Each structure stands twice: as C-alpha cells, then as structure tokens.
Amino acid sequence: MSDRPDMRLYAPAAARNREPILDVLRAVLPPDGLALEIASGTGEHIVHFATYLPTLTFRPSDPDARARTSVAAWSASVGVTNVLAPLDIDAAQRPWPIARADAVICINMVHISPWVATEGLFDGAAGILSPGAPLFLYGPYKRNGAHTARSNAEFDASLGAQNASWGVRDLEIVADCAAARGFSGPDIVEMPANNLSLIFRRRRTSPMPPL
C-alpha cells in the first residue's frame, strides 16, 4: 500500500451528472482532436469522459493549484492516457496558454464565478476554436428572466449569499455574450436536476462590429 496521500478531490454532483453529460458530448464532440476543459475542478468529469471517448485527447485546466493537483491525481488513479497535464487558466485572463483546440468544455463555472469569467470564456474560446467547432456549457440557467424551478431559485440565493458576483445567469444574456464574440445561438438540451446543456459553435464569419 502506498504511503502517499490521496490528493484527489471529490464532488458528489460529478458522479450524478457525468453520464447524462457524456451522452450529450458523444453527439457534440469531434471524433478526434483536442478538447480543452475550462474549470476542471476535481477532475472527475474529464477522466470519465476520457475513459469513454478514447480517440479524443483532453486538456484540463483550472486556476486553482489544488484543483490541478486533484486532476492529475485522478488521471493517475484511473490510468487514462489521453488526459494531458492540467493548465493554469483563469477564464477571465488573456491570453490563454494554448494556441488551438477542437472543442471547449465548461461545466458548472458560469454561475460560480464573476460575469467577467463568462465573457473571458467566450473571448478565449473564440481565439482557439476553428469555425464550426463546439463550445459546450452545462449548468442551471434562467430562461426569459425566470428560474425554471424553485430549487434553482434557492440555489441562486445561496450563491449570492456566498459571493455577490455569483449567480444563475439568464440564458438569453449568455447567448448575447456568445453572439458578440462570434458564436452561433445555442442548441439546448434539457438535463436532469433542472440543468441545461448549451452547445455553441464558432461561426464561420465574425459578427459585424458596432457602428
């Protein structure tokens, strides 16, 4: 038995939602290439996806050093060979330390970060994705300014109590942010526990600059 400490972190929600998310990713991600994950957190999601999508290479990232250590520990524990070393990426900061990717994945970041991180996510993804490439988001969203479930409203209140810059975002505002940075309107997939998968794609032409 190893005397080394177990550096893996655990998120209970990851075990519950990883299969529904994987089902969507199977249809969204390209058959091969490089998928960058922003805000990888514990690393449980990315090693699961890598296990079942072995022809893709996954690059995790997180601005938190403890999270990056957890991602590496999960990769080693599971034994996946298609997960690269995690990058130190803060979505709100540019430039990102990666030149290109064939897809970007971001799970449960938009509501647990300041709005500038969402703007930075679309800015950064626009700089590394080719036309037609997907940007996948997962989490809770308001629709037409209203929560889709009481549990989401309660969750939103708890987020605001922890940090005034956090909160469940309006889907339409997120879509406008994406459009301004050269992405299509999202394909929307209803998910368990009142969450949504949003699939944006890099447009082949950039949006017209404001007059």
C-alpha positions as CSV (number, residue, x, y, z in Angstrom):
1,M,0.0,0.0,0.0
2,S,1.3,3.5,-0.9
3,D,2.2,5.9,1.9
4,R,1.5,8.8,-0.4
5,P,-1.5,11.0,0.5
6,D,-4.6,10.8,-1.8
7,M,-4.7,14.2,-3.5
8,R,-8.0,13.5,-5.3
9,L,-10.9,15.9,-4.5
10,Y,-14.5,14.7,-4.7
11,A,-17.6,16.5,-5.9
12,P,-20.8,14.5,-5.2
13,A,-22.6,16.1,-8.2
14,A,-20.0,14.8,-10.6
15,A,-21.0,11.2,-10.0
16,R,-24.6,12.1,-10.6
17,N,-24.3,14.1,-13.8
18,R,-21.3,12.7,-15.6
19,E,-23.3,10.1,-17.5
20,P,-26.0,12.5,-18.8
21,I,-23.3,14.9,-19.8
22,L,-21.3,12.2,-21.5
23,D,-24.3,11.2,-23.5
24,V,-24.5,14.8,-24.9
25,L,-20.8,15.0,-25.5
26,R,-20.8,11.8,-27.6
27,A,-23.0,13.7,-30.1
28,V,-21.3,17.1,-29.9
29,L,-17.5,16.5,-29.7
30,P,-15.5,15.6,-32.8
31,P,-14.3,12.0,-33.2
32,D,-10.7,13.0,-32.5
33,G,-8.6,16.0,-31.8
34,L,-8.1,18.1,-28.7
35,A,-10.8,19.1,-26.2
36,L,-9.9,21.8,-23.7
37,E,-11.8,21.8,-20.4
38,I,-12.1,25.1,-18.6
39,A,-12.6,25.0,-14.8
40,S,-11.9,21.3,-14.5
41,G,-12.4,21.3,-10.7
42,T,-11.8,18.0,-9.1
43,G,-11.0,16.2,-12.4
44,E,-13.7,13.6,-12.0
45,H,-15.6,14.7,-15.1
46,I,-12.6,14.8,-17.5
47,V,-11.2,11.4,-16.6
48,H,-14.7,9.9,-17.1
49,F,-15.1,11.5,-20.5
50,A,-11.6,10.4,-21.5
51,T,-12.3,6.8,-20.5
52,Y,-15.3,6.6,-22.7
53,L,-14.0,8.8,-25.6
54,P,-10.6,7.3,-26.1
55,T,-9.9,8.7,-29.6
56,L,-10.0,12.3,-28.2
57,T,-7.2,14.0,-26.3
58,F,-8.4,16.0,-23.3
59,R,-6.5,19.0,-21.8
60,P,-7.9,20.0,-18.4
61,S,-7.3,23.4,-16.8
62,D,-8.1,25.3,-13.6
63,P,-6.8,28.5,-11.9
64,D,-6.7,26.7,-8.5
65,A,-3.5,24.8,-7.8
66,R,-5.2,22.3,-5.5
67,A,-7.7,21.5,-8.3
68,R,-4.9,20.9,-10.8
69,T,-3.3,18.5,-8.3
70,S,-6.6,16.7,-8.0
71,V,-7.0,16.4,-11.8
72,A,-3.5,14.9,-12.1
73,A,-4.2,12.5,-9.2
74,W,-7.5,11.4,-10.8
75,S,-5.8,10.8,-14.1
76,A,-3.1,8.7,-12.5
77,S,-5.6,6.8,-10.4
78,V,-7.8,5.9,-13.3
79,G,-4.9,5.3,-15.6
80,V,-6.2,7.2,-18.6
81,T,-3.5,8.1,-21.2
82,N,-5.5,10.7,-23.2
83,V,-5.6,13.3,-20.5
84,L,-2.7,15.8,-20.7
85,A,-1.3,17.7,-17.7
86,P,-3.6,20.4,-16.5
87,L,-3.0,24.1,-17.4
88,D,-3.3,27.1,-15.2
89,I,-6.1,29.0,-16.9
90,D,-8.2,31.7,-15.4
91,A,-11.0,32.1,-18.0
92,A,-11.1,35.9,-17.4
93,Q,-7.4,36.4,-18.2
94,R,-5.9,36.6,-21.6
95,P,-4.1,35.2,-23.4
96,W,-4.7,31.6,-22.6
97,P,-1.6,29.4,-22.7
98,I,-2.9,27.2,-25.5
99,A,-2.9,28.1,-29.2
100,R,-5.8,25.9,-30.5
101,A,-8.4,23.3,-29.6
102,D,-11.0,21.4,-31.5
103,A,-13.6,21.8,-28.7
104,V,-14.0,23.6,-25.4
105,I,-15.9,22.2,-22.4
106,C,-17.0,24.2,-19.4
107,I,-19.1,22.6,-16.6
108,N,-20.7,24.4,-13.7
109,M,-18.4,27.5,-13.9
110,V,-20.7,30.2,-15.3
111,H,-22.8,30.6,-12.1
112,I,-19.9,30.1,-9.6
113,S,-17.7,32.9,-11.0
114,P,-18.0,36.6,-11.7
115,W,-19.6,37.6,-15.0
116,V,-16.2,38.6,-16.4
117,A,-15.2,34.9,-16.4
118,T,-18.1,34.1,-18.7
119,E,-17.1,37.0,-21.0
120,G,-13.5,35.7,-20.9
121,L,-14.6,32.2,-21.6
122,F,-16.2,33.2,-24.9
123,D,-13.3,35.6,-25.7
124,G,-10.7,32.8,-25.1
125,A,-12.6,30.1,-26.9
126,A,-13.1,32.4,-29.9
127,G,-9.4,32.7,-30.1
128,I,-8.6,29.0,-30.2
129,L,-11.5,27.3,-32.0
130,S,-11.9,26.8,-35.7
131,P,-15.2,27.7,-37.5
132,G,-17.8,25.1,-36.6
133,A,-16.0,23.9,-33.5
134,P,-18.2,23.4,-30.4
135,L,-18.2,25.2,-27.0
136,F,-20.2,23.1,-24.5
137,L,-21.6,24.6,-21.3
138,Y,-23.5,22.8,-18.6
139,G,-25.3,24.2,-15.6
140,P,-28.5,25.9,-14.4
141,Y,-29.9,28.9,-16.2
142,K,-32.8,31.3,-16.1
143,R,-35.0,31.4,-19.2
144,N,-36.7,34.7,-20.1
145,G,-35.5,36.1,-16.9
146,A,-37.2,33.5,-14.7
147,H,-35.9,30.5,-12.8
148,T,-37.0,27.1,-14.2
149,A,-37.5,25.5,-10.8
150,R,-37.9,26.6,-7.2
151,S,-34.7,24.6,-6.4
152,N,-32.8,26.8,-8.9
153,A,-34.1,30.0,-7.3
154,E,-33.0,28.7,-3.9
155,F,-29.6,27.8,-5.3
156,D,-29.3,31.2,-6.8
157,A,-30.0,32.9,-3.5
158,S,-27.4,30.7,-1.8
159,L,-24.8,31.6,-4.4
160,G,-25.4,35.3,-3.9
161,A,-25.1,34.9,-0.2
162,Q,-21.6,33.4,-0.7
163,N,-20.4,35.9,-3.2
164,A,-22.4,38.8,-4.6
165,S,-20.8,38.4,-8.1
166,W,-22.0,34.8,-8.4
167,G,-25.5,33.7,-9.6
168,V,-27.6,31.7,-12.0
169,R,-27.4,33.6,-15.3
170,D,-30.0,34.4,-17.9
171,L,-29.7,32.1,-20.9
172,E,-30.5,35.0,-23.2
173,I,-27.8,37.2,-21.8
174,V,-25.3,34.4,-22.1
175,A,-26.3,33.8,-25.7
176,D,-25.9,37.5,-26.5
177,C,-22.5,37.4,-25.0
178,A,-21.6,34.4,-27.2
179,A,-23.0,36.0,-30.3
180,A,-21.0,39.2,-29.8
181,R,-17.9,37.1,-29.8
182,G,-18.6,35.1,-33.0
183,F,-20.6,32.1,-31.8
184,S,-24.0,30.8,-33.0
185,G,-27.1,30.7,-30.9
186,P,-27.0,27.6,-28.6
187,D,-28.5,24.2,-29.2
188,I,-30.2,23.5,-25.9
189,V,-30.5,20.1,-24.2
190,E,-32.7,19.7,-21.1
191,M,-30.7,17.8,-18.4
192,P,-31.6,16.2,-15.1
193,A,-31.9,18.3,-11.9
194,N,-33.2,21.4,-13.9
195,N,-29.9,21.9,-15.7
196,L,-29.2,22.6,-19.3
197,S,-26.5,21.7,-21.8
198,L,-25.8,24.6,-24.2
199,I,-23.8,23.9,-27.4
200,F,-22.4,27.0,-29.1
201,R,-20.4,26.8,-32.4
202,R,-17.8,29.1,-33.7
203,R,-19.3,31.0,-36.6
204,R,-17.6,30.9,-40.0
205,T,-17.8,34.7,-40.2
206,S,-17.2,37.2,-37.4
207,P,-20.1,39.4,-36.2
208,M,-20.3,42.9,-37.7
209,P,-18.6,45.5,-35.5
210,P,-21.0,48.0,-33.9
211,L,-21.5,51.3,-35.8
